[in-house]
């Protein structure tokens, strides 16, 4: 992996960590298999749904 690729990966990880830290319980809709991040609803796949229900 090049240094530029490492930098991009690190910046993406930090950006997403901030979004995940800002999640509220209202952002998680397990019944409809949706997770709202930064105002955008995203579908939950089977693995994520299974892990979140444990």
C-alpha positions as CSV (number, residue, x, y, z in Angstrom):
1,X,0.0,0.0,0.0
2,X,1.4,3.4,-0.9
3,X,1.6,6.3,1.6
4,X,-1.1,8.2,-0.3
5,X,-3.4,5.2,-0.1
6,X,-2.7,5.0,3.7
7,X,-3.5,8.6,4.1
8,X,-6.8,8.3,2.2
9,X,-7.7,5.3,4.4
10,X,-6.9,7.1,7.6
11,X,-8.9,10.2,6.6
12,X,-11.9,8.0,5.6
13,X,-11.7,6.1,8.9
14,X,-11.7,9.3,11.0
15,X,-14.5,10.9,9.0
16,X,-16.7,7.8,9.5
17,X,-15.8,7.5,13.1
18,X,-17.1,11.0,13.8
19,X,-20.4,10.1,12.0
20,X,-20.8,6.8,14.0
21,X,-20.1,8.7,17.3
22,X,-23.0,11.0,16.5
23,X,-25.5,8.2,16.0
24,X,-28.6,8.3,18.2
25,X,-31.0,5.5,19.1
26,X,-33.6,7.1,16.8
27,X,-31.2,6.6,13.9
28,X,-31.5,2.8,14.1
29,X,-34.6,1.2,12.8
30,X,-34.1,-2.6,13.0
31,X,-37.8,-3.3,12.1
32,X,-37.3,-1.7,8.7
33,X,-33.7,-2.7,8.4
34,X,-32.5,0.9,8.1
35,X,-29.7,3.0,9.7
36,X,-29.7,6.8,9.2
37,X,-26.3,8.3,9.0
38,X,-25.9,12.1,8.3
39,X,-29.5,12.3,7.3
40,X,-29.3,9.5,4.8
41,X,-31.1,6.2,5.3
42,X,-29.0,3.1,4.5
43,X,-30.3,-0.5,4.4
44,X,-28.9,-3.0,6.9
45,X,-27.6,-6.2,5.3
46,X,-28.2,-9.6,6.9
47,X,-24.9,-9.8,8.7
48,X,-25.2,-6.3,10.2
49,X,-28.7,-7.0,11.3
50,X,-27.7,-10.3,12.9
51,X,-24.8,-8.6,14.8
52,X,-26.9,-5.7,16.0
53,X,-29.6,-8.1,17.4
54,X,-27.1,-10.0,19.5
